[in-house]
């Protein structure tokens, strides 16, 4: 009898412990513990990511190879992070290239309609009795010397890109070229003699293959010599830092900045004040 009583008491205790209220309390406590663990893990991951980002920014600095006009390497030049270190927006780049391509094509073809062709005032022959097909005007597109049906007319197909999108597209194109290592800086390029041999020797010594773009400053005295020394070399184009656009940067494989153009480039992306605009 004593053994039976102990079994019944243990069963009653187990039933009390497994009551719905007790189960709810246990489940709430476990949920709170899980939420705390998730929050702590998120905080730890955020701290690790911030530390990794700071390490990357401290260690990885954008640099470009610095060359002399004779082709000798003089070291490296630090590139501005705001211009050459931004995230590449491929969708914006494709949109900008489409705008530049549409601006290149012009539709000047023009054909005359019935109202523009001379003659055709009188009916060629009477409506019935001649046996020929009825005709009302010599300016009909069916006649030789008549009008052109649905012919081309001059029209504008140029697209427009806002200024902010233009600057962002140019920055993303320059940053993409900087990440590929295709941007280089040349010193004393604007003081060279007007000879093609100088630029040809420079390209041979630096092993620059493919299309190259020389970006110089807006000095009118220096640009004449650079134009004369680069115009006879194939697959080489010339542009200034003020007129540089996204299409030229994407089109050419190598971008060569002069030291003066690289110094001027941050001034182009500075926000202009309203007083300066006036």
C-alpha positions, 0 to 999 in steps of 0.5 A: 500500500505504501508503494502505491501511495508514493507512485500516485504522489509522484504522478500528481507532481509530474501532472502539476509540473506539466500543466499548461501554465508551467509549459507556457512559463518555460517556453517564454523563458526559452524564447527570451534566451533565444532572442538575447542570443540572436541580439548578441550575435548581431551586435558581434557581427556588426562590430566585426564588420565595422572593424573590417571596413576600417581596416580595409579603408586604412590599408587599401588606398587607391594609387596610380603609377607615376611615369616620366615622359621618357617612360621611367617609373617615378613611383605612385600617386595617391588618387582621390577617394571621392572620385576613383573609389566609389561604387560602380553603378553598371546600370547608370553607366549603360544609361549614360552610354546610350545617351551619348550614342543617341546624341552621335546619330543625327537624322537629316534625311528628308523626302518630299510629300504630296504637298511639297512636290511641284505640279499636280493641280489639274486632273491628268485625264477624265475619270471615265471613258479612257480605259486607263486607271483613274488618277487625280494628281501627278503628285501621287506616290504611284507615279514616277516623279511623284511624292514619297509615301511615309518617307524619312523626315529630319527629327531629333532623337537625342536623349537627355541625362541630368547633370547629377547623373552625368557626374555620378556616371563619370565617377563610377567610370573612373572608379571602375578604371582605377580598380582595373589598374588602367589609370596612370599619371604622366609628368611633364607631358604638356611640355613635350616637343611637337614630335610623334616619336616622343609619345611613340617611345613612351607607349613602347616602354610602358607596354600600353596596348589598345586604345589610350586616352590622354587627359590634359589640362586646359593650358592652350600653349601645352595642348598644341604640342600634345595634339601635334605629337599624338594625332598621327598615332592610331587608337589614341585620343586626346581630351581635357579634364574639363571636357572629360565624359563617361563615353570616352572613359569607357571606350578607351582601355588605358587612361593617361592623366597629366599631373596638371589634369589630375590636380585639376580634376577634384575642382571639377566635382566641387559643388558650385556656390550660388554666388559663384554662379552669378 
